[in-house]
Amino acid sequence: MRKARVLHVLPNFGPGGAERMTTHLLLRLNGERFEVAAVSLFDRQGTELEDMLDRAGVRVWYLGKRLGFDPRMYWRLGRVFREFQPDVVHTHLYVLRYLLPFVLTRRARAWVHTVHSVAEKEVDRMGKWVHRMAFRLGVVPVAIAEGVARSLERVYGLKNPPLIPNGIPVADYALGESARKAWRAREGYEDRAVLLVSVARMSPPKDHFSLIQAFSMAASRNSQLRLLLVGDGPLRPEVEAQVRALDLEDKVRFLGVRTDVPEILAAADAFVLSSRWEGNPLSVMEAMAAGKPVIATAVGGVPELVQDGKSGVLVPPGDVEALAEAILRLAGDAHLRRQLGQEASKQAKERFDVSVMVKGYAALYEQLLEKS
């Protein structure tokens, strides 16, 4: 019997959470039951994820999208559909606006769309119209967190959508003390330095400006504090300017996009995320898998990951003073950091492994195909 063909479609394979989640699925779904492939609307970005897919032999079409609306995508997607003939199409982020004609003409037996952020923020006004139409036509939205599921009801009136939390390869992040010492020695950080790490794209949702302000307040009261910023994005020049203006250049380091995030997390004392809104952030899961206490804003699916006072500390979004106090509290208490980090590691092993997510999507695909 022919394997069910599953085609993932997303804007690109950049370093974001949605892209990493899609890559995890593509690498692990290939097997006896499914044949997987993917479409990147944009050309190659030169990323680690693209290299991983190449090495695994996963077929990816790169369609060369231009910035803004690009009607050529309809023709190029049509060519992919004719060649691959998918049974299931699984979309991510804003790409449904290019796939609505294929939904209307039933070019696949089943359609799935993962909602990676709260529905209010996922797409623009036009995108919401497209998504509302697509969901009415049978595209199945999947929430990655309870908060995302509630947002689907608020925006689209959808009750009880499938809920499949994101997952990560937990074991890849449990590197231990030797990795901590090696990274610090290589990068010139003393053991007494209190290293905070934030892994996030430098874009408006992540609110690096509040993080830098809070760190400045905390660092003025604890001279051992250091902040490592992993990630890049359109706001990086402005964040760098803020660091210079606050005279923090000797305490804040911009690491850019990295392929050694597990090693960086191993070297950290705590992880911090200052987002204004979120879905179900993989970066928080990764920090917990590394056994690090998490300081984060209580937005989106974050409270479903981090138990306040047990595996980390949650603060309101945009509350710079509360964020600074949380940083100071953990910076000054190594015992508390260890206690929270141990619980974070335990929770990650029990709840976040990627195998659970893969099984959830495989079961959903098969259920939809049986009904088609």
Phi, psi and omega in degrees: 000138181294139175295150173288130182267124183244123181246118175268137179232127179209167184297315180196179177250050173291186188273014184283173183294318179297322180291321179293318179299316179297319179297317176304316180295313182299321183287335188252346180274337179299128181172214185289331187264330187228147167247120186249153174207173183214157173238128169253118181300320180272166175294174176305144178256355183072038187258165177299322181298318177299319179296319179298317179293321177300313183296327181277354180076021178281128182283130178228128172266127175253116194264359173068039182298142172273162176296148183079190181290131183230098183296344178298340182297328181298313180293317183290323175294322178301322178296319178295316180298318179295323183282315187269330180052065185290148170271321179236133172246127184241114186253160183218146175061228191265007193289346182301335179297335177268351185250354182304319177300327180284330173293314182299325183263012173056050182279000173214158182283332182214145181231134179230139176229117176277127178266108189271353179215173176301144190299329179299329186253352188296314183220168180282186184300315178297319179299322179295322177297316179298314182295319178300316179296315182297318180294325177293331181274001174112000173292129185265115177279137178246126176272142179262358179200160178301320179298325177290320178300317179296323180293328177294326176289319180298315188273319187244358182071021182270122180257138175054053174292160174305138180242113178230099180298149175298161177218163180223160173284088191306316185299334181294341186255353182269075188266333173086187190292323182296321178293323178301309183294320182296315182294316180297317180297318181294324185263359174083030178254128177290159181296329182284344178297137177263104185267121170260139178237136171234127178246107185194144174294138181277082183218165187308319183300332187277343173051056176298335183296318176295321179298313181296320179296315179295318179297320178301316179297317182290318183294335178290344180248351177218106187287349181274352184289137174223149182235127177250123181253112178259128180128168181220180178154177188295336183267003183304315179302322180289323177293319177299321178296321178297318178299317178295317182297328180267006178057048183248014187297335178273356183241339182245130182236131178265115183263347181070194178285129185233154174256357182249038181302319178303321179291320179296316178297322178300325182282345187281158171262333178201159178248144180224138178222126189248028190299148171279325174210157184207166168260266179220079197296123177298327182298325177292316177301317181296318178297319179294320177298330177281359179078031182253138173293145184248129169254118186210160174280144184275073182233154176052229182272004183301315179296343175281342179264313187255123175269114184301124180086351179247312178239003180175193180230128179254141179227160178292147178297139178078359181270090185297319181296316179295322179294317178298318180295321178296319177299313181296320181300312181285324180298327184267005186219090181295325179297317179296320178300315179297317182298311180294321180295322178296319178292322178300315179298316180299314180297319181298315181297323184280330194239336195251002187295141186300333182299327179294316179297315182298316178298321179297314180289322178299317179295320179295315178304312184294322178298315180292322179293324177296326181280340188283000000 
